[in-house]
């Protein structure tokens, strides 16, 4: 019996993912990210937009962490938008910390979370 070859059907990003990404970008760029992640202390007192405005690779890493950690079901419904935003916020806090700030990311980032594609 011959089996049919599966066609490589292009997949589109779900509308739910597009919405989650749009909201992350919105909260990041207008400075309200700390208020939507359920932990205002992560970025308290840090003007990350000013600190990172000339550090494109650090911003790129925050977006990579957001997209790498977000999870969706088989229909493309986002399951952990706040968690993905919080992990990105943890990165932002880590790279924007002052010399005397002993902030550590908990739990530490795993390699797959920080992978750039």
C-alpha positions, -999 to 999 in steps of 0.1 A, spaced: 0 0 0 13 34 -9 11 63 15 4 98 4 32 123 9 22 151 32 24 185 16 43 211 35 14 234 42 26 269 52 14 277 87 2 312 97 6 327 131 -27 326 149 -46 357 156 -43 350 193 -5 350 190 -5 381 169 -26 398 196 -2 386 223 28 399 204 11 432 197 3 437 234 38 428 244 52 454 220 27 480 232 34 474 269 72 474 263 72 506 242 49 527 264 66 516 296 37 497 312 52 462 310 57 461 348 20 467 355 7 438 333 30 410 344 17 409 380 50 419 395 56 456 395 89 451 415 108 434 387 112 467 368 106 492 397 128 522 393 142 511 360 137 533 329 143 503 306 132 522 275 159 548 280 185 523 292 180 501 261 173 526 234 208 522 220 211 485 228 193 468 200 207 433 207 195 434 243 160 444 231 162 416 205 170 392 233 139 403 253 117 397 223 134 363 216 126 353 252 90 363 248 85 344 216 105 313 228 86 310 260 51 316 248 29 285 245 -1 278 223 -26 250 220 -32 232 187 -56 259 176 -30 287 182 -47 299 214 -20 315 236 -18 298 270 8 318 289 10 353 277 17 369 311 44 343 319 62 350 285 61 388 292 74 382 328 103 362 315 112 390 291 109 415 319 133 394 340 158 397 312 153 434 310 158 438 347 189 417 346 206 437 319 194 471 333 204 465 369 228 489 385 263 479 398 250 474 433 219 455 423 222 418 431 191 408 411 192 372 398 167 357 374 146 330 391 145 304 377 176 309 356 171 311 319 175 278 300 193 278 267 161 273 247 146 304 262 174 327 250 179 311 216 180 335 187 167 322 154 
